[in-house]
C-alpha cells in the first residue's frame, strides 16, 4: 500500500479554552478529489491551515510527503492554498498576480491561465483593489487551477462567483484534473454543486470528523422513509436515525445505512415511500441537532449514528 500524501494523527488546535480541531485522524491519497464539508466554524479552514504550515498544531502530528509541513520546503513549494478571503498587494493587478505565480508554482501553466482569464472575463490590468468580489474570486480559482500544484486546496474561493462562473470552474477543474491528476481538497457550502466531482468525503462538525469515506460509499448510504407515523416507527426500529420530521399523523425519518432489497420490499408492502438522501442533505442531518426522541427511542443520536 502506498504512503499517503498527507497523514494527520491526533491533530488538535486550541485557542485558549476553545478547541477548533479536536484530535482528528485522516489521510489524503495522491490523485483524488476530496470534499472537506461541514458548517461554518466546524474547523475546515483550521485543518487546511495546519496542513499548509500556516498554523502550528496544539498537539498531534501532520505529515506532508512524510515530513512536517513547517520543515518541508519542498512540500510547501508543491502546494497551493486558495482561500475565500485571498489577499494580494493592492498595487497588483491580475496580470501581476499571474506573472508572480510562475515563481511560486513549478507546474504553472501560463497558457492555461490565459485561457481561463478569457473564459472568466477577468480584466487583467485593473488594480486588485478595484475588482468586484466575483472578479477577485476569479483570480483565486485561476491561480489554483493553473498552478497544477500536486496538492491544491480551495477554501471556498468560488463563493463570490455567479452560477455560470462556478460551473465553469467545476468543468475546468474536472477537465484539467483528468489530464493532469493531482490531489485537490474542496471546502464548500455548495455541496450539491460539487457532489459529482468528489471522490472522497470528509465531514467535520465542532472540530471532529463525523464521516470519512469514499464518495461512492456515501452515495445511497442514507434513505428517507415517509408515511403514517406508526408505520414508519415500526419500520425503523433498530436503525440509525439521523433526521425526523412530522406533520399531523405523517412522519418522514432519515435513516443511515443502506437498505437491503428485502427492506425495500417490506417498505413497499407497508405503503411507505423511500427516497435517496443527497450528500448535502446528509451533511445537514449529520451536523444538525439530534432528532427529538431518537436517542431514547432508537438508541442513536445523530452524532452516535455518525461515529
C-alpha positions in Angstrom: 0.0 0.0 0.0 1.4 3.4 -1.0 2.3 6.0 1.6 -0.5 8.7 1.9 0.4 12.2 0.5 -1.0 13.7 3.8 -1.4 12.0 7.1 -2.9 13.6 10.2 -2.9 11.9 13.6 -4.5 13.3 16.8 -4.4 16.7 15.1 -5.6 19.3 17.5 -5.8 23.1 17.5 -7.0 25.1 20.6 -7.3 28.8 21.2 -7.5 29.4 24.9 -10.5 27.5 26.1 -11.9 26.8 22.7 -10.9 23.8 20.6 -11.2 24.4 16.9 -10.0 21.0 15.8 -10.3 18.1 18.2 -7.9 15.1 17.8 -8.7 14.2 14.2 -7.1 11.4 12.2 -7.3 11.2 8.4 -5.1 10.8 5.3 -5.2 12.1 1.7 -4.0 9.9 -1.1 -2.4 11.1 -4.4 -4.6 11.8 -7.4 -8.0 12.2 -5.7 -10.6 15.0 -5.3 -11.7 15.4 -1.6 -14.6 17.2 -0.2 -14.0 18.7 3.2 -17.5 19.5 4.3 -19.2 21.0 7.3 -20.9 24.0 8.8 -19.3 27.4 9.4 -16.8 27.2 12.3 -16.6 23.4 12.0 -12.8 23.5 11.7 -12.3 23.1 8.0 -10.2 26.2 7.4 -8.1 25.5 10.6 -7.3 22.0 9.3 -6.2 23.3 5.9 -4.1 26.0 7.5 -2.3 23.4 9.6 -1.8 21.1 6.6 -0.2 24.0 4.7 2.1 25.1 7.5 0.2 28.4 8.2 -0.7 27.2 11.8 1.1 25.0 14.2 -1.0 22.2 15.9 -1.5 22.4 19.6 -1.0 18.7 19.7 -0.9 15.7 17.3 1.0 15.5 14.1 0.6 16.2 10.4 2.9 14.9 7.7 3.1 16.1 4.1 5.1 13.7 2.0 6.4 12.1 5.2 7.5 15.3 7.0 6.0 18.1 8.9 5.0 20.9 6.6 6.8 23.6 8.5 10.1 21.7 8.0 9.4 20.7 4.4 10.2 23.4 1.9 9.9 21.0 -1.0 6.4 20.1 0.0 5.3 23.7 0.6 6.5 24.5 -3.0 4.2 21.8 -4.3 1.1 23.1 -2.5 -1.4 25.8 -3.5 -3.9 27.2 -1.0 -6.6 29.5 -2.2 -8.9 31.0 0.4 -12.2 32.8 0.1 -10.6 35.9 1.6 -7.4 35.6 -0.5 -5.3 38.8 -0.3 -3.0 40.3 -2.9 -1.0 43.5 -2.8 -3.3 46.5 -3.5 -0.8 47.7 -6.1 -1.1 44.5 -8.1 -3.4 43.7 -11.0 -4.5 40.2 -12.0 -1.7 40.3 -14.6 0.9 40.9 -11.8 -0.6 38.0 -9.8 -0.3 35.6 -12.7 3.2 36.8 -13.5 4.4 36.2 -9.9 2.7 32.8 -9.8 5.3 31.3 -12.1 7.9 31.9 -9.4 5.9 30.0 -6.7 4.5 27.0 -8.7 6.8 24.8 -10.6 3.9 23.4 -12.7 2.4 26.8 -13.6 0.8 26.8 -17.0 0.7 30.4 -18.3 -1.3 29.4 -21.4 -4.0 27.7 -19.3 -4.1 30.8 -17.1 -4.6 33.0 -20.2 -7.4 30.7 -21.4 -9.2 30.9 -18.0 -8.8 34.7 -17.9 -10.7 35.0 -21.1 -13.4 32.5 -20.0 -13.9 34.2 -16.7 -13.9 37.6 -18.4 -11.3 38.9 -16.0 -9.8 42.4 -16.6 -6.1 41.8 -16.4 -4.9 45.4 -15.9 -7.5 46.6 -13.4 -6.0 47.1 -9.9 -6.8 44.3 -7.4 -8.5 46.8 -5.1 -10.9 47.8 -7.8 -12.0 44.3 -8.7 -15.5 43.1 -7.7 -15.9 40.2 -5.4 -16.6 37.9 -8.3 -13.6 39.1 -10.2 -11.4 38.7 -7.1 -12.7 35.1 -6.8 -11.8 34.5 -10.4 -8.2 35.5 -9.7 -8.0 32.9 -6.9 -9.6 30.0 -8.9 -7.4 30.7 -11.9 -4.3 30.6 -9.7 -5.5 27.4 -8.1 -6.2 25.7 -11.5 -3.2 27.0 -13.5 -0.8 26.2 -10.6 -1.4 22.5 -11.2 0.1 22.0 -7.7 0.3 18.4 -6.7 -1.7 19.3 -3.5 -4.2 22.1 -4.1 -6.7 23.4 -1.5 -9.7 25.5 -2.4 -11.2 27.0 0.7 -14.5 28.3 -0.7 -12.9 30.9 -3.0 -15.6 30.4 -5.6 -18.4 31.7 -3.4 -18.1 35.2 -5.0 -18.7 33.7 -8.5 -22.1 33.7 -10.1 -23.7 30.4 -11.0 -22.4 30.4 -14.6 -18.8 31.1 -13.4 -19.0 28.5 -10.7 -20.0 25.8 -13.1 -17.2 26.9 -15.5 -14.8 26.4 -12.6 -16.2 22.9 -11.9 -15.9 22.0 -15.6 -12.4 23.2 -16.0 -11.3 21.6 -12.7 -12.6 18.2 -13.8 -11.2 18.5 -17.3 -7.8 19.6 -16.1 -7.7 17.1 -13.3 -8.4 14.3 -15.8 -5.4 15.3 -17.9 -3.1 16.3 -15.0 -4.1 14.3 -11.9 -3.3 15.8 -8.5 -4.8 15.9 -5.1 -7.5 18.5 -4.7 -9.3 19.4 -1.5 -12.6 21.4 -1.9 -14.1 23.1 1.1 -17.6 24.4 0.3 -21.2 25.1 1.4 -22.4 24.5 -2.1 -22.4 20.7 -1.6 -24.9 19.7 -4.2 -23.0 21.6 -6.9 -19.7 19.8 -6.3 -21.1 16.4 -5.2 -20.4 14.7 -8.6 -16.8 15.9 -8.6 -15.9 14.4 -5.2 -14.1 11.0 -4.9 -13.8 11.1 -1.2 -15.8 12.9 1.5 -14.7 14.1 4.9 -17.5 15.6 7.1 -16.4 17.6 10.1 -18.5 19.2 12.9 -17.4 21.0 16.0 -13.8 20.1 15.3 -14.4 16.3 15.0 -14.7 14.1 11.9 -18.1 12.5 11.6 -17.6 10.7 8.3 -14.5 9.8 6.2 -15.5 7.6 3.3 -15.2 7.2 -0.5 -18.0 9.2 -2.2 -19.3 6.0 -3.8 -19.9 4.5 -0.4 -21.6 7.7 0.9 -24.0 7.9 -2.1 -27.1 6.0 -1.2 -25.9 5.4 2.4 -29.0 7.1 3.9 -32.6 6.9 3.0 -35.7 8.9 3.9 -38.7 6.8 4.9 -42.1 8.6 4.7 -45.6 7.6 5.6 -48.0 7.2 8.5 -46.1 7.8 11.8 -46.9 4.4 13.4 -46.0 2.5 10.3 -42.7 4.5 9.9 -41.9 4.0 13.6 -42.4 0.2 13.2 -40.2 0.0 10.1 -37.2 2.0 11.6 -36.9 0.1 14.8 -33.2 -0.8 15.3 -32.0 1.5 12.6 -29.7 4.6 13.0 -32.0 7.7 12.8 -30.3 10.9 11.8 -33.3 13.1 10.9 -37.0 13.3 11.7 -39.9 15.5 10.6 -43.6 15.1 11.2 -46.9 16.7 10.3 -50.1 15.5 11.8 -50.2 11.7 11.6 -47.5 11.6 8.9 -43.8 11.2 9.5 -40.6 11.4 7.5 -37.5 9.8 9.0 -34.0 9.6 7.6 -32.0 6.5 8.5 -28.3 5.9 7.9 -27.2 2.6 6.4 -28.1 1.0 3.1 -31.5 -0.7 2.8 -31.5 -4.2 1.5 -33.8 -5.5 -1.2 -36.0 -7.3 1.4 -36.2 -4.0 3.4 -37.4 -2.2 0.2 -40.0 -4.9 -0.4 -41.2 -4.6 3.1 -41.5 -0.8 2.8 -43.5 -1.2 -0.4 -45.8 -3.7 1.3 -46.3 -1.3 4.1 -47.1 1.6 1.7 -44.1 3.6 2.8 -42.2 5.9 0.4 -38.4 5.7 0.2 -36.2 8.5 -1.2 -32.4 8.7 -1.5 -30.6 11.4 0.5 -28.3 13.8 -1.3 -24.9 14.5 0.0 -26.0 18.0 1.1 -29.0 16.6 3.0 -26.7 14.0 4.6 -24.3 16.8 5.8 -27.3 18.7 7.2 -28.6 15.7 9.0 -25.2 14.7 10.5 -24.2 18.2 11.6 -27.7 19.3 12.8 -29.4 18.6 16.1 -30.2 15.0 17.1 -33.8 14.2 16.1 -36.2 14.6 19.0 -36.5 11.3 20.9 -34.1 9.5 18.6 -31.6 8.7 21.3 -34.1 7.2 23.7 -36.4 5.5 21.2 -34.0 4.2 18.6 -30.7 4.1 20.5 -28.9 6.6 18.2 -28.5 10.3 18.2 -27.3 11.9 15.0 -23.7 12.1 16.4 -23.8 8.5 17.6 -25.1 7.4 14.2 -22.1 9.1 12.5 -19.5 7.7 14.8 
